Amino acid sequence: MDEVDDWFVKLPKDDAERVAGAIDQLAEHGPMLGRPTADTITGSTLPNLKELRPGSIRILFCFDTRRQAILLVAGDKAGQWQKWYDENIPIAEQRFAKWEVGGYDEER
C-alpha cells in the first residue's frame, strides 16, 4: 500500500529498523507469526485482521487468498491506545475490501 510505504519512509532510523525487523519476521514465518511480534485484532469485521507490534508502532495487515501479507495501516499508538484502533480498524477494513476486488495495482 502506498499509504504504508509513505509512512515508513518518514520514520526515524531506529523505528524504521524495528519495523523492518518485524516485517522480515512476518515474511519468514507468515501466518504462523505470533506474540509478541504479531497478534490478532478483535473488534473487526475481518476475522483474520492482525497487527505487527514493533514497540508502540502498530501495522494492521491481512493475508489475501494467496497468503500474501497486505500491510493496510500503520502508525504509532503511543498515548492513543484504544482510540488508535477505533480510528484505524475501519480504514484497514476498507483498504482490504478494495484490495480484494483489485482496487490496488501493487503486487498483482
C-alpha positions as CSV (number, residue, x, y, z in Angstrom):
1,M,0.0,0.0,0.0
2,D,1.3,3.4,-0.9
3,E,0.0,4.8,2.3
4,V,2.1,2.4,4.4
5,D,5.1,3.0,2.2
6,D,4.8,6.7,2.5
7,W,4.5,6.4,6.3
8,F,7.5,4.1,6.5
9,V,10.0,6.3,4.6
10,K,9.3,9.1,7.1
11,L,10.2,7.1,10.2
12,P,13.3,7.9,12.3
13,K,16.1,5.3,11.7
14,D,15.6,3.4,14.9
15,D,11.8,3.0,14.3
16,A,12.4,2.1,10.7
17,E,14.8,-0.7,11.7
18,R,12.3,-2.1,14.3
19,V,9.5,-2.0,11.7
20,A,11.7,-3.7,9.0
21,G,12.7,-6.4,11.5
22,A,9.0,-7.1,12.2
23,I,8.2,-7.2,8.5
24,D,11.2,-9.6,8.0
25,Q,9.8,-11.9,10.7
26,L,6.4,-11.8,9.0
27,A,7.9,-12.7,5.7
28,E,9.8,-15.6,7.3
29,H,7.0,-17.0,9.4
30,G,3.9,-16.0,7.5
31,P,0.6,-16.7,9.2
32,M,2.4,-18.6,12.0
33,L,4.0,-15.5,13.4
34,G,2.6,-14.8,16.9
35,R,3.1,-12.7,20.0
36,P,5.0,-10.7,20.8
37,T,5.7,-9.7,17.2
38,A,2.1,-10.2,15.9
39,D,-1.3,-10.6,17.3
40,T,-4.9,-11.0,16.1
41,I,-7.2,-7.9,16.2
42,T,-10.6,-8.1,17.9
43,G,-13.5,-5.8,17.0
44,S,-13.0,-6.1,13.3
45,T,-15.4,-7.4,10.6
46,L,-12.3,-9.2,9.2
47,P,-11.7,-12.4,11.2
48,N,-8.1,-12.5,10.0
49,L,-7.1,-8.9,10.7
50,K,-3.7,-8.9,12.5
51,E,-1.2,-6.4,13.8
52,L,2.6,-6.2,13.8
53,R,3.8,-4.8,17.1
54,P,7.3,-3.3,17.0
55,G,7.3,-1.2,20.2
56,S,4.3,1.2,20.3
57,I,4.0,1.1,16.5
58,R,1.2,-0.9,15.0
59,I,0.8,-2.2,11.4
60,L,-2.6,-3.7,10.6
61,F,-2.5,-6.4,8.0
62,C,-4.4,-9.3,6.5
63,F,-3.4,-12.3,4.3
64,D,-5.1,-12.4,0.9
65,T,-6.2,-15.5,-0.8
66,R,-2.6,-16.2,-2.0
67,R,-1.4,-16.0,1.6
68,Q,0.4,-12.7,0.9
69,A,0.5,-10.3,3.8
70,I,-1.1,-7.0,2.8
71,L,0.1,-4.1,5.1
72,L,-3.0,-1.9,5.4
73,V,-2.5,0.8,8.0
74,A,0.5,1.8,10.1
75,G,1.1,4.3,12.9
76,D,2.3,4.9,16.4
77,K,-0.4,4.3,19.0
78,A,1.6,5.7,22.0
79,G,-0.8,7.7,24.1
80,Q,-3.8,6.8,22.0
81,W,-4.2,3.2,22.9
82,Q,-7.8,2.3,22.1
83,K,-8.5,5.4,20.1
84,W,-5.8,4.4,17.5
85,Y,-7.7,1.1,16.9
86,D,-11.1,2.8,16.8
87,E,-9.9,5.1,14.0
88,N,-7.7,2.6,12.0
89,I,-9.6,-0.7,12.0
90,P,-12.3,0.7,9.7
91,I,-9.6,2.1,7.4
92,A,-7.9,-1.3,7.3
93,E,-11.2,-3.0,6.5
94,Q,-11.9,-0.5,3.7
95,R,-8.4,-0.9,2.2
96,F,-8.6,-4.7,2.3
97,A,-12.0,-4.7,0.7
98,K,-10.6,-2.6,-2.1
99,W,-7.5,-4.9,-2.4
100,E,-9.7,-7.9,-2.8
101,V,-11.5,-6.5,-5.8
102,G,-8.3,-5.4,-7.5
103,G,-8.5,-1.8,-6.5
104,Y,-4.8,-1.5,-6.0
105,D,-2.3,-2.3,-8.7
106,E,0.5,-3.2,-6.3
107,E,1.8,-6.8,-6.2
108,R,-0.8,-8.0,-8.5
